[in-house]
């Protein structure tokens, strides 16, 4: 992980703006399942969303190295993709749905 954990923690707290229950509910929707790359039946983002819920329910001191690495990956994904927003109808866009799978609702 190239960033230090304090930086990852701070950026994670800013960017992952969906609560665990909110994200779990979202992941059950057809919209959530309709976006992202999928070669095994579940998209990368959808799988990441389930992992994000687990991380958000873990105390900071109990996070594993793998969880820290995933947090850094999530932060990078959100930063890259928020910069690529649609010019119209962001609310109902695949762009928003994909970001929400990664724990970030750009309309919040």
ChimeraX attribute file (.defattr): number of C-alpha atoms within 10 A of each C-alpha:
attribute: neighborCount
match mode: 1-to-1
recipient: residues
	/A:1	13
	/A:2	7
	/A:3	10
	/A:4	10
	/A:5	14
	/A:6	9
	/A:7	11
	/A:8	21
	/A:9	16
	/A:10	11
	/A:11	17
	/A:12	21
	/A:13	12
	/A:14	11
	/A:15	19
	/A:16	22
	/A:17	17
	/A:18	20
	/A:19	15
	/A:20	19
	/A:21	10
	/A:22	13
	/A:23	22
	/A:24	17
	/A:25	11
	/A:26	20
	/A:27	22
	/A:28	11
	/A:29	10
	/A:30	9
	/A:31	15
	/A:32	23
	/A:33	19
	/A:34	15
	/A:35	21
	/A:36	18
	/A:37	12
	/A:38	13
	/A:39	8
	/A:40	7
	/A:41	8
	/A:42	15
	/A:43	19
	/A:44	17
	/A:45	25
	/A:46	26
	/A:47	13
	/A:48	19
	/A:49	26
	/A:50	17
	/A:51	15
	/A:52	25
	/A:53	19
	/A:54	12
	/A:55	19
	/A:56	18
	/A:57	11
	/A:58	13
	/A:59	8
	/A:60	11
	/A:61	6
	/A:62	9
	/A:63	13
	/A:64	12
	/A:65	10
	/A:66	10
	/A:67	16
	/A:68	18
	/A:69	15
	/A:70	17
	/A:71	24
	/A:72	21
	/A:73	17
	/A:74	25
	/A:75	22
	/A:76	15
	/A:77	14
	/A:78	21
	/A:79	14
	/A:80	11
	/A:81	13
	/A:82	16
	/A:83	8
	/A:84	9
	/A:85	15
	/A:86	13
	/A:87	6
	/A:88	8
	/A:89	9
	/A:90	14
	/A:91	13
	/A:92	10
	/A:93	14
	/A:94	17
	/A:95	18
	/A:96	23
	/A:97	25
	/A:98	25
	/A:99	25
	/A:100	25
	/A:101	28
	/A:102	30
	/A:103	32
	/A:104	25
	/A:105	20
	/A:106	18
	/A:107	8
	/A:108	6
